[in-house]
Amino acid sequence: MCGRYTLFRLDQWLKNFPMLQIPPDFFVRYNIAPTQAVPAIANEHPDRLQLFHWGLIPSWAKDPSIGNRMINARAETLAEKPAFKTALRRRRCLVPTDGFYEWRKEGRGHKTPMFIHLKSAEPFALAGLWDVWQSADGSELPSLTVITTTANAVVAPIHDRMPAIIRQEDYPLWLTKAEVEPPAVLGLLKPYPAEEMEAYPVAPGVNKPSHDAPDCIARAEAQTLF
């Protein structure tokens, strides 16, 4: 799964999107958690970085709390699940990030938080789906889910799933406004090459969603583990 991530190098990410409009209330983040407002680029407005509730609430949902259970969507079943199959065709998004966290089991119930990122330290984009839910009073709530796939060799010792990462050359296809058939985009949702990634342990402060500071990504050990 993908349950926490960072976005503190937005300035570097914007080098590839110089015309991107940024929300005025955006600030750098070191511990982004589900149910929070997260920035993403939706295919409907590929020139904007918009804020979405993390946890997909389909437009047809009667109870918005369903979003608490849909922070992630498995790539293998997107084309089949009612909550995701239409969004896969029509409502895709990119979620910019510098890296994500997973927790490695150590035995006796102990888990070590791990920060996983590109060896190049460059920001990248996670694949997501979005929708807009309308309440009884007419107010709208945009929301998204992060797509996951099987883990690569770096992530597998930590967790069996990882977020699907979209390569820059595939951004135009993923963000096309046109409706697409699932086979056209499902091939993009595969494990990212392990040789381009690394993971290292971080301090337990990241365990608290309320703790959002640079020390979340500080190495807890001197050496990189993978």
Z-matrix of the N, CA and C atoms (Angstrom, degrees):
N
C 1 1.462
C 2 1.518 1 109.41
N 3 1.307 2 115.65 1 177.53
C 4 1.461 3 121.90 2 173.34
C 5 1.520 4 106.20 3 -133.77
N 6 1.332 5 116.67 4 110.43
C 7 1.451 6 120.07 5 -175.82
C 8 1.509 7 115.30 6 -120.23
N 9 1.317 8 118.21 7 -6.82
C 10 1.472 9 122.56 8 176.61
C 11 1.528 10 108.59 9 -153.19
N 12 1.318 11 115.67 10 146.10
C 13 1.465 12 118.63 11 175.52
C 14 1.524 13 109.62 12 -158.27
N 15 1.323 14 115.99 13 178.10
C 16 1.466 15 122.02 14 -177.02
C 17 1.523 16 111.15 15 -122.70
N 18 1.325 17 115.58 16 162.36
C 19 1.457 18 122.03 17 169.18
C 20 1.529 19 107.69 18 -155.79
N 21 1.322 20 115.40 19 88.06
C 22 1.460 21 120.28 20 -179.13
C 23 1.530 22 112.68 21 -122.81
N 24 1.333 23 116.97 22 -2.39
C 25 1.462 24 120.32 23 178.03
C 26 1.528 25 110.75 24 -115.39
N 27 1.309 26 116.81 25 39.69
C 28 1.463 27 119.77 26 -178.20
C 29 1.519 28 111.48 27 -58.40
N 30 1.340 29 117.64 28 -33.85
C 31 1.460 30 120.19 29 -179.66
C 32 1.519 31 111.15 30 -60.42
N 33 1.341 32 117.09 31 -38.33
C 34 1.464 33 119.91 32 177.12
C 35 1.523 34 111.26 33 -70.38
N 36 1.311 35 116.23 34 -39.24
C 37 1.459 36 120.59 35 -179.97
C 38 1.520 37 110.88 36 -63.45
N 39 1.324 38 116.18 37 -33.54
C 40 1.465 39 120.97 38 -177.50
C 41 1.529 40 112.98 39 -71.89
N 42 1.318 41 117.45 40 -11.67
C 43 1.463 42 119.21 41 176.83
C 44 1.529 43 110.48 42 -61.53
N 45 1.331 44 115.55 43 -28.55
C 46 1.467 45 119.82 44 178.13
C 47 1.527 46 112.16 45 -88.04
N 48 1.347 47 116.48 46 -11.24
C 49 1.465 48 121.42 47 -178.12
C 50 1.533 49 109.05 48 -135.50
N 51 1.326 50 118.27 49 63.68
C 52 1.468 51 120.71 50 -174.27
C 53 1.520 52 114.18 51 -62.64
N 54 1.326 53 118.66 52 -21.32
C 55 1.467 54 121.32 53 -178.10
C 56 1.528 55 112.31 54 -96.13
N 57 1.326 56 117.10 55 4.37
C 58 1.458 57 120.81 56 -175.96
C 59 1.524 58 111.52 57 -67.96
N 60 1.322 59 116.40 58 130.77
C 61 1.461 60 122.09 59 176.74
C 62 1.526 61 109.15 60 -84.41
N 63 1.338 62 117.16 61 131.48
C 64 1.457 63 122.94 62 -175.10
C 65 1.527 64 109.56 63 -107.88
N 66 1.342 65 118.34 64 135.22
C 67 1.463 66 119.90 65 176.17
C 68 1.531 67 110.39 66 -58.10
N 69 1.332 68 118.28 67 137.02
C 70 1.466 69 120.28 68 -176.97
C 71 1.523 70 113.70 69 -64.00
N 72 1.339 71 117.32 70 -22.51
C 73 1.461 72 120.29 71 -178.37
C 74 1.522 73 112.83 72 -97.45
N 75 1.334 74 117.52 73 14.04
C 76 1.458 75 119.78 74 179.48
C 77 1.523 76 110.78 75 -75.01
N 78 1.341 77 116.77 76 142.82
C 79 1.450 78 121.99 77 173.92
C 80 1.524 79 108.36 78 -144.29
N 81 1.332 80 115.69 79 158.41
C 82 1.463 81 119.41 80 -177.09
C 83 1.525 82 109.80 81 -64.60
N 84 1.348 83 115.30 82 147.68
C 85 1.457 84 120.75 83 -175.41
C 86 1.531 85 110.38 84 -132.99
N 87 1.338 86 115.22 85 142.18
C 88 1.460 87 121.73 86 178.27
C 89 1.522 88 112.42 87 -117.41
N 90 1.317 89 118.05 88 -4.56
C 91 1.463 90 120.15 89 -177.81
C 92 1.530 91 109.01 90 -156.04
N 93 1.315 92 116.55 91 72.20
C 94 1.460 93 122.14 92 -179.66
C 95 1.520 94 109.03 93 -81.93
N 96 1.337 95 116.26 94 130.70
C 97 1.465 96 121.08 95 -173.52
C 98 1.522 97 111.33 96 -125.48
N 99 1.342 98 117.65 97 159.35
C 100 1.465 99 121.92 98 177.32
C 101 1.526 100 112.19 99 -55.71
N 102 1.332 101 114.74 100 151.73
C 103 1.475 102 127.46 101 -177.82
C 104 1.525 103 112.16 102 76.20
N 105 1.322 104 118.01 103 -7.31
C 106 1.457 105 119.70 104 176.84
C 107 1.530 106 110.22 105 -84.49
N 108 1.326 107 116.30 106 166.82
C 109 1.463 108 121.32 107 174.64
C 110 1.520 109 108.28 108 -80.57
N 111 1.336 110 116.69 109 124.06
C 112 1.461 111 120.91 110 -175.92
C 113 1.532 112 109.65 111 -124.03
N 114 1.334 113 117.67 112 144.05
C 115 1.464 114 120.64 113 -179.92
C 116 1.526 115 111.88 114 -81.64
N 117 1.316 116 115.67 115 140.47
C 118 1.466 117 120.84 116 178.42
C 119 1.521 118 109.41 117 -156.05
N 120 1.326 119 115.36 118 161.54
C 121 1.466 120 122.11 119 175.60
C 122 1.518 121 107.60 120 -108.61
N 123 1.319 122 116.69 121 114.99
C 124 1.464 123 121.60 122 -179.69
C 125 1.528 124 109.59 123 -91.89
N 126 1.331 125 115.97 124 149.06
C 127 1.461 126 119.14 125 -178.28
C 128 1.526 127 112.19 126 -65.87
N 129 1.316 128 117.96 127 -18.92
C 130 1.461 129 120.52 128 177.20
C 131 1.524 130 111.46 129 -68.94
N 132 1.343 131 116.96 130 -34.78
C 133 1.465 132 122.51 131 179.43
C 134 1.533 133 108.96 132 -134.56
N 135 1.326 134 118.19 133 74.81
C 136 1.460 135 120.70 134 -175.75
C 137 1.526 136 114.75 135 -68.57
N 138 1.326 137 117.40 136 -2.53
C 139 1.457 138 121.02 137 177.94
C 140 1.529 139 112.06 138 -100.06
N 141 1.337 140 117.31 139 7.45
C 142 1.466 141 120.63 140 -176.21
C 143 1.519 142 111.12 141 -128.21
N 144 1.320 143 115.17 142 144.24
C 145 1.456 144 121.44 143 167.97
C 146 1.525 145 105.94 144 -100.20
N 147 1.335 146 116.76 145 109.59
C 148 1.452 147 122.38 146 -175.74
C 149 1.524 148 110.75 147 -108.14
N 150 1.329 149 116.20 148 158.91
C 151 1.454 150 121.44 149 177.23
C 152 1.526 151 110.13 150 -96.52
N 153 1.332 152 115.43 151 132.91
C 154 1.458 153 123.12 152 -179.79
C 155 1.526 154 109.54 153 -127.58
N 156 1.317 155 116.27 154 147.64
C 157 1.453 156 121.43 155 170.71
C 158 1.531 157 107.42 156 -70.62
N 159 1.342 158 117.21 157 128.45
C 160 1.467 159 119.82 158 179.77
C 161 1.524 160 109.38 159 -83.03
N 162 1.317 161 115.32 160 106.06
C 163 1.455 162 125.07 161 -176.24
C 164 1.517 163 106.84 162 137.98
N 165 1.321 164 117.18 163 99.83
C 166 1.465 165 121.73 164 -170.68
C 167 1.525 166 112.15 165 -63.22
N 168 1.330 167 115.52 166 127.79
C 169 1.464 168 122.86 167 174.05
C 170 1.522 169 106.64 168 -115.19
N 171 1.335 170 118.84 169 102.62
C 172 1.469 171 120.42 170 -179.40
C 173 1.524 172 110.91 171 -59.05
N 174 1.306 173 115.91 172 149.50
C 175 1.463 174 120.89 173 -178.01
C 176 1.521 175 111.97 174 -59.30
N 177 1.350 176 117.65 175 -25.79
C 178 1.458 177 120.94 176 -177.43
C 179 1.525 178 113.07 177 -90.25
N 180 1.328 179 118.06 178 -2.10
C 181 1.467 180 120.93 179 -176.67
C 182 1.525 181 111.46 180 -67.33
N 183 1.315 182 117.02 181 137.67
C 184 1.461 183 121.98 182 176.09
C 185 1.526 184 111.03 183 -83.59
N 186 1.320 185 117.00 184 -32.10
C 187 1.457 186 122.07 185 -177.28
C 188 1.529 187 109.54 186 -118.73
N 189 1.333 188 118.90 187 115.86
C 190 1.469 189 120.38 188 -177.48
C 191 1.522 190 113.73 189 -65.90
N 192 1.333 191 117.79 190 -14.21
C 193 1.460 192 119.49 191 179.81
C 194 1.524 193 111.59 192 -66.74
N 195 1.325 194 117.55 193 -11.37
C 196 1.466 195 120.68 194 176.47
C 197 1.522 196 110.71 195 -58.73
N 198 1.335 197 115.94 196 -27.35
C 199 1.459 198 120.23 197 -179.85
C 200 1.509 199 113.69 198 -62.25
N 201 1.342 200 117.47 199 -26.80
C 202 1.461 201 120.48 200 179.12
C 203 1.523 202 112.11 201 -62.92
N 204 1.335 203 116.48 202 -22.26
C 205 1.461 204 120.99 203 -178.49
C 206 1.526 205 112.26 204 -99.46
N 207 1.325 206 117.26 205 -0.57
C 208 1.469 207 119.54 206 -175.24
C 209 1.522 208 111.99 207 -126.55
N 210 1.332 209 115.17 208 49.72
C 211 1.466 210 118.57 209 175.24
C 212 1.524 211 110.22 210 -75.71
N 213 1.330 212 116.72 211 -24.27
C 214 1.466 213 122.64 212 179.15
C 215 1.520 214 110.70 213 -128.22
N 216 1.334 215 115.85 214 156.51
C 217 1.466 216 122.46 215 175.43
C 218 1.517 217 107.95 216 -137.11
N 219 1.320 218 116.65 217 131.05
C 220 1.462 219 120.97 218 -178.82
C 221 1.529 220 110.53 219 -75.46
N 222 1.322 221 116.98 220 127.63
C 223 1.465 222 121.30 221 -178.53
C 224 1.524 223 111.86 222 -57.63
N 225 1.330 224 116.60 223 -34.36
C 226 1.456 225 120.97 224 -173.89
C 227 1.532 226 113.37 225 -67.56
N 228 1.344 227 117.83 226 -21.84
C 229 1.467 228 120.44 227 -175.34
C 230 1.526 229 113.58 228 -120.19
N 231 1.319 230 117.71 229 10.65
C 232 1.472 231 120.70 230 -177.20
C 233 1.525 232 112.40 231 -57.85
N 234 1.327 233 116.20 232 -41.62
C 235 1.460 234 120.44 233 -174.82
C 236 1.522 235 112.53 234 -73.83
N 237 1.351 236 117.53 235 -6.88
C 238 1.458 237 121.07 236 -176.65
C 239 1.528 238 113.02 237 -110.25
N 240 1.323 239 117.77 238 -34.77
C 241 1.455 240 121.58 239 -173.43
C 242 1.536 241 110.84 240 -73.40
N 243 1.338 242 118.02 241 131.02
C 244 1.468 243 120.98 242 -179.48
C 245 1.527 244 113.52 243 -56.77
N 246 1.323 245 117.02 244 -34.39
C 247 1.462 246 120.04 245 -177.30
C 248 1.520 247 112.77 246 -71.74
N 249 1.349 248 117.48 247 -18.48
C 250 1.457 249 120.59 248 -171.91
C 251 1.526 250 115.36 249 -121.44
N 252 1.317 251 118.56 250 -23.81
C 253 1.466 252 119.31 251 -168.51
C 254 1.531 253 112.76 252 -65.46
N 255 1.324 254 118.36 253 -37.43
C 256 1.466 255 119.27 254 177.83
C 257 1.511 256 110.88 255 -72.22
N 258 1.338 257 116.57 256 -40.13
C 259 1.459 258 120.32 257 178.42
C 260 1.525 259 111.13 258 -62.17
N 261 1.322 260 117.79 259 -36.45
C 262 1.458 261 120.35 260 178.39
C 263 1.524 262 110.55 261 -60.16
N 264 1.288 263 116.64 262 -37.61
C 265 1.463 264 120.97 263 -179.77
C 266 1.532 265 112.50 264 -77.10
N 267 1.344 266 116.74 265 -35.33
C 268 1.464 267 118.99 266 -167.16
C 269 1.526 268 115.89 267 -123.50
N 270 1.351 269 118.60 268 -23.39
C 271 1.463 270 119.88 269 -170.03
C 272 1.535 271 110.53 270 -133.95
N 273 1.322 272 114.69 271 83.13
C 274 1.465 273 120.77 272 179.33
C 275 1.532 274 109.68 273 -109.00
N 276 1.315 275 116.17 274 156.28
C 277 1.458 276 119.22 275 179.71
C 278 1.525 277 110.91 276 -148.27
N 279 1.326 278 115.10 277 162.81
C 280 1.452 279 123.10 278 173.81
C 281 1.523 280 108.45 279 -110.53
N 282 1.313 281 116.37 280 134.03
C 283 1.464 282 121.74 281 178.37
C 284 1.526 283 107.57 282 -110.93
N 285 1.334 284 119.00 283 104.97
C 286 1.466 285 120.72 284 -177.90
C 287 1.526 286 111.60 285 -69.45
N 288 1.322 287 115.99 286 144.31
C 289 1.458 288 121.19 287 -178.36
C 290 1.521 289 110.22 288 -159.40
N 291 1.331 290 115.55 289 163.70
C 292 1.461 291 121.82 290 171.69
C 293 1.520 292 110.76 291 -104.57
N 294 1.337 293 116.73 292 -18.90
C 295 1.449 294 121.29 293 -177.59
C 296 1.515 295 110.56 294 171.31
N 297 1.319 296 116.28 295 170.45
C 298 1.456 297 120.83 296 -178.24
C 299 1.521 298 109.95 297 -136.14
N 300 1.324 299 115.58 298 163.04
C 301 1.460 300 121.56 299 -178.46
C 302 1.529 301 110.90 300 -108.74
N 303 1.321 302 115.52 301 145.46
C 304 1.456 303 122.58 302 166.62
C 305 1.526 304 107.33 303 -139.92
N 306 1.328 305 115.85 304 161.27
C 307 1.450 306 120.73 305 -176.14
C 308 1.527 307 110.24 306 -113.11
N 309 1.330 308 116.17 307 121.45
C 310 1.451 309 122.40 308 -177.49
C 311 1.527 310 109.91 309 -90.51
N 312 1.320 311 116.84 310 126.40
C 313 1.460 312 121.15 311 178.71
C 314 1.530 313 109.87 312 -72.63
N 315 1.328 314 114.95 313 132.54
C 316 1.456 315 120.80 314 -177.63
C 317 1.525 316 113.07 315 -113.21
N 318 1.345 317 118.04 316 -3.06
C 319 1.457 318 120.91 317 -175.96
C 320 1.520 319 110.76 318 101.94
N 321 1.331 320 115.52 319 152.54
C 322 1.464 321 122.73 320 -178.91
C 323 1.526 322 112.37 321 54.95
N 324 1.322 323 115.73 322 31.46
C 325 1.447 324 120.35 323 175.64
C 326 1.509 325 115.36 324 79.90
N 327 1.329 326 117.53 325 0.46
C 328 1.471 327 119.52 326 -179.91
C 329 1.527 328 110.37 327 -84.47
N 330 1.336 329 115.58 328 139.89
C 331 1.454 330 121.18 329 177.46
C 332 1.523 331 109.50 330 -129.41
N 333 1.317 332 115.62 331 136.80
C 334 1.455 333 121.56 332 178.12
C 335 1.520 334 109.97 333 -103.75
N 336 1.338 335 118.87 334 122.95
C 337 1.469 336 119.64 335 177.46
C 338 1.527 337 110.49 336 -69.83
N 339 1.311 338 115.46 337 136.26
C 340 1.460 339 122.47 338 -178.72
C 341 1.528 340 109.14 339 -123.04
N 342 1.333 341 115.70 340 138.03
C 343 1.465 342 120.71 341 174.77
C 344 1.518 343 108.07 342 -102.46
N 345 1.335 344 116.33 343 126.95
C 346 1.465 345 123.10 344 -174.79
C 347 1.524 346 108.47 345 -118.22
N 348 1.315 347 116.94 346 128.34
C 349 1.463 348 120.64 347 -174.60
C 350 1.519 349 110.07 348 -153.75
N 351 1.329 350 115.99 349 178.89
C 352 1.462 351 120.52 350 176.52
C 353 1.529 352 109.95 351 -78.74
N 354 1.310 353 116.80 352 142.56
C 355 1.463 354 120.38 353 176.85
C 356 1.524 355 111.71 354 -58.61
N 357 1.311 356 116.30 355 -30.85
C 358 1.463 357 121.07 356 179.84
C 359 1.516 358 112.80 357 -71.80
N 360 1.346 359 117.09 358 -12.44
C 361 1.472 360 124.12 359 -176.21
C 362 1.526 361 112.54 360 67.14
N 363 1.320 362 116.49 361 11.85
C 364 1.461 363 119.74 362 178.49
C 365 1.530 364 110.53 363 -81.73
N 366 1.333 365 117.40 364 147.59
C 367 1.461 366 119.61 365 174.39
C 368 1.522 367 110.79 366 -68.99
N 369 1.322 368 116.60 367 160.18
C 370 1.458 369 121.48 368 -178.32
C 371 1.521 370 108.89 369 -147.08
N 372 1.324 371 117.98 370 -173.84
C 373 1.462 372 120.93 371 -174.49
C 374 1.519 373 111.34 372 -129.97
N 375 1.328 374 115.38 373 132.74
C 376 1.458 375 122.07 374 174.72
C 377 1.527 376 109.32 375 -90.49
N 378 1.317 377 116.25 376 147.89
C 379 1.460 378 121.23 377 177.59
C 380 1.522 379 109.58 378 -80.62
N 381 1.321 380 115.94 379 134.86
C 382 1.458 381 120.00 380 178.76
C 383 1.513 382 112.18 381 -141.58
N 384 1.319 383 115.74 382 166.90
C 385 1.456 384 123.75 383 172.83
C 386 1.519 385 107.23 384 -124.02
N 387 1.338 386 116.58 385 149.26
C 388 1.451 387 119.47 386 -177.48
C 389 1.524 388 111.06 387 -134.07
N 390 1.310 389 115.41 388 165.15
C 391 1.461 390 122.48 389 175.38
C 392 1.526 391 107.43 390 -158.19
N 393 1.319 392 116.32 391 170.86
C 394 1.469 393 121.63 392 177.84
C 395 1.520 394 108.33 393 -127.31
N 396 1.315 395 115.72 394 121.72
C 397 1.466 396 122.51 395 178.47
C 398 1.520 397 109.50 396 -101.20
N 399 1.339 398 116.63 397 139.17
C 400 1.467 399 121.16 398 -179.22
C 401 1.527 400 109.65 399 -114.73
N 402 1.319 401 115.58 400 127.89
C 403 1.461 402 120.88 401 -179.65
C 404 1.525 403 110.20 402 -81.38
N 405 1.337 404 116.09 403 174.74
C 406 1.457 405 121.17 404 -178.56
C 407 1.519 406 112.37 405 -62.67
N 408 1.329 407 117.34 406 -28.43
C 409 1.466 408 120.13 407 -179.80
C 410 1.526 409 112.64 408 -86.45
N 411 1.330 410 116.60 409 3.19
C 412 1.456 411 120.96 410 176.61
C 413 1.515 412 115.36 411 92.30
N 414 1.325 413 118.04 412 -5.95
C 415 1.462 414 120.18 413 179.02
C 416 1.523 415 109.78 414 -72.77
N 417 1.326 416 115.87 415 149.11
C 418 1.457 417 121.27 416 -176.07
C 419 1.523 418 111.11 417 -110.82
N 420 1.327 419 115.28 418 144.47
C 421 1.464 420 121.55 419 178.45
C 422 1.523 421 108.70 420 -128.83
N 423 1.342 422 118.25 421 103.79
C 424 1.469 423 120.74 422 174.41
C 425 1.528 424 108.93 423 -72.81
N 426 1.314 425 116.52 424 139.56
C 427 1.461 426 120.16 425 -179.24
C 428 1.524 427 109.42 426 -143.02
N 429 1.326 428 115.61 427 164.08
C 430 1.466 429 119.67 428 179.93
C 431 1.521 430 110.97 429 -146.34
N 432 1.322 431 114.54 430 164.55
C 433 1.449 432 122.80 431 171.35
C 434 1.518 433 108.27 432 -129.60
N 435 1.322 434 116.87 433 146.79
C 436 1.468 435 122.60 434 177.08
C 437 1.526 436 108.52 435 -94.32
N 438 1.314 437 116.35 436 129.62
C 439 1.467 438 121.46 437 -178.98
C 440 1.526 439 110.07 438 -80.95
N 441 1.325 440 115.99 439 138.27
C 442 1.467 441 120.63 440 176.72
C 443 1.525 442 110.82 441 -117.38
N 444 1.318 443 114.75 442 158.41
C 445 1.458 444 122.40 443 177.75
C 446 1.525 445 108.13 444 -138.77
N 447 1.317 446 117.46 445 -177.30
C 448 1.462 447 119.75 446 178.89
C 449 1.531 448 110.14 447 -67.44
N 450 1.310 449 115.88 448 149.96
C 451 1.459 450 120.72 449 -175.73
C 452 1.522 451 111.78 450 -75.04
N 453 1.331 452 116.03 451 147.87
C 454 1.464 453 120.33 452 173.07
C 455 1.528 454 109.01 453 -86.24
N 456 1.322 455 117.39 454 -173.94
C 457 1.460 456 121.12 455 -174.06
C 458 1.526 457 113.45 456 -68.35
N 459 1.313 458 118.23 457 -21.84
C 460 1.464 459 121.04 458 176.21
C 461 1.518 460 110.98 459 -77.19
N 462 1.320 461 116.50 460 -44.06
C 463 1.463 462 121.27 461 -174.30
C 464 1.531 463 112.05 462 -83.47
N 465 1.312 464 118.44 463 -30.83
C 466 1.470 465 122.12 464 -173.52
C 467 1.529 466 114.29 465 -53.15
N 468 1.343 467 120.43 466 -38.84
C 469 1.466 468 118.62 467 177.97
C 470 1.534 469 112.80 468 -68.02
N 471 1.318 470 116.71 469 -13.05
C 472 1.462 471 121.63 470 -177.84
C 473 1.520 472 111.19 471 -103.17
N 474 1.330 473 116.11 472 -44.39
C 475 1.468 474 121.99 473 -178.21
C 476 1.523 475 108.28 474 -155.69
N 477 1.336 476 116.60 475 152.99
C 478 1.466 477 119.50 476 -177.62
C 479 1.528 478 113.80 477 -84.96
N 480 1.335 479 116.89 478 -3.93
C 481 1.458 480 121.32 479 177.93
C 482 1.525 481 109.47 480 -126.74
N 483 1.320 482 115.59 481 156.48
C 484 1.457 483 121.46 482 173.96
C 485 1.524 484 108.84 483 -146.79
N 486 1.332 485 118.69 484 157.01
C 487 1.464 486 119.12 485 176.90
C 488 1.518 487 111.02 486 -67.06
N 489 1.321 488 115.17 487 145.25
C 490 1.461 489 120.56 488 176.21
C 491 1.523 490 108.67 489 -76.56
N 492 1.316 491 116.20 490 126.47
C 493 1.461 492 122.60 491 -178.25
C 494 1.525 493 108.94 492 -104.42
N 495 1.320 494 115.70 493 128.02
C 496 1.464 495 120.88 494 179.29
C 497 1.524 496 109.37 495 -93.79
N 498 1.313 497 116.95 496 125.52
C 499 1.463 498 120.42 497 177.52
C 500 1.527 499 110.51 498 -70.47
N 501 1.309 500 115.29 499 151.42
C 502 1.466 501 120.49 500 -175.78
C 503 1.525 502 111.93 501 -57.49
N 504 1.306 503 117.53 502 -37.87
C 505 1.468 504 119.02 503 -178.41
C 506 1.530 505 112.35 504 -68.42
N 507 1.334 506 116.86 505 -14.08
C 508 1.458 507 120.84 506 179.51
C 509 1.531 508 113.07 507 -101.02
N 510 1.334 509 117.24 508 0.50
C 511 1.463 510 119.89 509 178.80
C 512 1.536 511 112.22 510 -56.28
N 513 1.344 512 119.11 511 -46.36
C 514 1.468 513 119.01 512 -178.42
C 515 1.521 514 113.11 513 -57.03
N 516 1.326 515 117.58 514 -41.37
C 517 1.464 516 120.33 515 179.76
C 518 1.522 517 110.62 516 -67.83
N 519 1.324 518 116.74 517 -46.28
C 520 1.465 519 119.89 518 -178.01
C 521 1.534 520 111.30 519 -64.46
N 522 1.317 521 117.14 520 -32.77
C 523 1.461 522 120.80 521 -176.66
C 524 1.527 523 113.76 522 -99.00
N 525 1.327 524 117.60 523 10.95
C 526 1.455 525 117.68 524 178.66
C 527 1.525 526 110.37 525 -61.06
N 528 1.316 527 116.39 526 141.86
C 529 1.462 528 120.91 527 178.38
C 530 1.524 529 111.45 528 -76.40
N 531 1.296 530 116.33 529 -18.55
C 532 1.461 531 120.47 530 -178.02
C 533 1.520 532 111.02 531 -71.56
N 534 1.313 533 115.93 532 148.63
C 535 1.458 534 120.08 533 173.92
C 536 1.522 535 108.44 534 -69.97
N 537 1.318 536 117.40 535 136.63
C 538 1.461 537 121.13 536 -177.94
C 539 1.521 538 110.07 537 -122.76
N 540 1.317 539 115.08 538 153.34
C 541 1.451 540 120.41 539 172.97
C 542 1.528 541 108.41 540 -79.49
N 543 1.319 542 118.73 541 141.77
C 544 1.469 543 121.37 542 -176.44
C 545 1.518 544 115.73 543 -47.35
N 546 1.341 545 119.94 544 -44.60
C 547 1.469 546 118.21 545 -178.39
C 548 1.528 547 113.95 546 -58.07
N 549 1.317 548 117.00 547 -24.53
C 550 1.460 549 120.10 548 -177.26
C 551 1.522 550 112.67 549 -68.82
N 552 1.339 551 117.41 550 -26.21
C 553 1.463 552 120.36 551 -176.46
C 554 1.531 553 113.82 552 -119.61
N 555 1.320 554 118.55 553 -18.50
C 556 1.457 555 120.33 554 -178.19
C 557 1.523 556 111.80 555 -62.00
N 558 1.319 557 116.67 556 -29.63
C 559 1.466 558 119.95 557 179.27
C 560 1.517 559 113.57 558 -65.67
N 561 1.333 560 117.46 559 -16.14
C 562 1.463 561 121.26 560 178.51
C 563 1.524 562 111.81 561 -80.35
N 564 1.333 563 116.80 562 -15.66
C 565 1.463 564 122.01 563 -171.79
C 566 1.520 565 110.75 564 -96.97
N 567 1.304 566 115.94 565 69.15
C 568 1.460 567 121.47 566 -176.90
C 569 1.527 568 109.49 567 -128.34
N 570 1.326 569 117.96 568 163.01
C 571 1.470 570 119.86 569 179.96
C 572 1.523 571 111.48 570 -57.97
N 573 1.313 572 116.11 571 135.45
C 574 1.457 573 120.91 572 178.63
C 575 1.527 574 108.91 573 -71.23
N 576 1.333 575 118.75 574 145.79
C 577 1.467 576 120.86 575 -178.54
C 578 1.531 577 112.25 576 -54.53
N 579 1.312 578 115.93 577 124.40
C 580 1.464 579 120.98 578 -176.35
C 581 1.526 580 112.30 579 -62.72
N 582 1.326 581 116.54 580 -32.64
C 583 1.463 582 119.11 581 -177.57
C 584 1.529 583 113.02 582 -66.22
N 585 1.321 584 117.10 583 -12.24
C 586 1.461 585 120.86 584 179.85
C 587 1.533 586 112.51 585 -100.50
N 588 1.340 587 116.89 586 4.53
C 589 1.459 588 120.20 587 -175.61
C 590 1.523 589 111.15 588 -127.92
N 591 1.324 590 115.39 589 162.22
C 592 1.453 591 120.88 590 173.36
C 593 1.524 592 109.31 591 -148.93
N 594 1.336 593 115.74 592 163.56
C 595 1.457 594 121.65 593 179.94
C 596 1.521 595 109.06 594 -138.78
N 597 1.323 596 116.24 595 146.93
C 598 1.464 597 119.92 596 176.28
C 599 1.528 598 109.36 597 -148.45
N 600 1.336 599 117.39 598 154.06
C 601 1.465 600 120.60 599 -178.75
C 602 1.522 601 111.85 600 -75.81
N 603 1.315 602 115.60 601 146.32
C 604 1.460 603 121.65 602 177.73
C 605 1.532 604 108.95 603 -125.58
N 606 1.312 605 115.89 604 168.70
C 607 1.458 606 121.80 605 -177.53
C 608 1.523 607 111.13 606 -67.64
N 609 1.340 608 118.26 607 153.81
C 610 1.467 609 121.71 608 -176.45
C 611 1.518 610 115.16 609 -68.36
N 612 1.320 611 118.34 610 -4.95
C 613 1.466 612 119.65 611 178.34
C 614 1.508 613 113.15 612 -57.75
N 615 1.344 614 116.68 613 -27.91
C 616 1.463 615 120.95 614 -179.86
C 617 1.519 616 111.61 615 -68.05
N 618 1.328 617 118.20 616 -15.45
C 619 1.463 618 120.85 617 179.46
C 620 1.525 619 112.00 618 -61.63
N 621 1.314 620 117.24 619 -25.90
C 622 1.463 621 121.35 620 -179.85
C 623 1.530 622 109.79 621 -92.81
N 624 1.333 623 118.74 622 116.87
C 625 1.467 624 120.12 623 179.13
C 626 1.530 625 113.16 624 -57.87
N 627 1.320 626 116.14 625 -25.45
C 628 1.459 627 119.32 626 -179.51
C 629 1.524 628 112.80 627 -75.02
N 630 1.333 629 116.34 628 -15.28
C 631 1.472 630 119.84 629 179.73
C 632 1.523 631 108.57 630 -89.97
N 633 1.316 632 116.27 631 110.36
C 634 1.466 633 122.18 632 -175.04
C 635 1.524 634 107.69 633 -133.49
N 636 1.330 635 116.43 634 88.75
C 637 1.455 636 121.95 635 -175.07
C 638 1.521 637 109.76 636 -150.26
N 639 1.340 638 117.80 637 162.61
C 640 1.469 639 120.78 638 -178.42
C 641 1.520 640 114.15 639 -56.43
N 642 1.340 641 118.64 640 -27.20
C 643 1.462 642 118.45 641 -178.82
C 644 1.526 643 112.97 642 -69.14
N 645 1.338 644 118.09 643 -8.13
C 646 1.467 645 120.84 644 176.09
C 647 1.523 646 111.68 645 -61.42
N 648 1.331 647 117.09 646 -31.05
C 649 1.467 648 120.20 647 -177.50
C 650 1.523 649 112.89 648 -102.84
N 651 1.335 650 117.30 649 5.29
C 652 1.457 651 120.10 650 179.19
C 653 1.526 652 110.37 651 -67.95
N 654 1.313 653 117.17 652 137.64
C 655 1.462 654 121.36 653 -178.97
C 656 1.525 655 111.09 654 -66.89
N 657 1.321 656 115.58 655 131.49
C 658 1.460 657 119.83 656 176.68
C 659 1.519 658 111.57 657 -83.76
N 660 1.341 659 117.14 658 -14.97
C 661 1.447 660 123.25 659 176.51
C 662 1.523 661 108.09 660 -133.77
N 663 1.309 662 117.07 661 160.69
C 664 1.465 663 119.86 662 -176.01
C 665 1.511 664 112.32 663 -72.71
N 666 1.354 665 116.52 664 -32.19
C 667 1.454 666 118.65 665 -172.91
C 668 1.527 667 112.19 666 -101.84
N 669 1.328 668 115.70 667 152.07
C 670 1.449 669 121.64 668 171.55
C 671 1.530 670 108.54 669 -78.18
N 672 1.334 671 116.21 670 137.20
C 673 1.464 672 119.04 671 -175.48
C 674 1.516 673 113.47 672 -83.19
N 675 1.324 674 118.36 673 -28.50
C 676 1.462 675 119.70 674 -176.18
C 677 1.517 676 108.42 675 -130.24
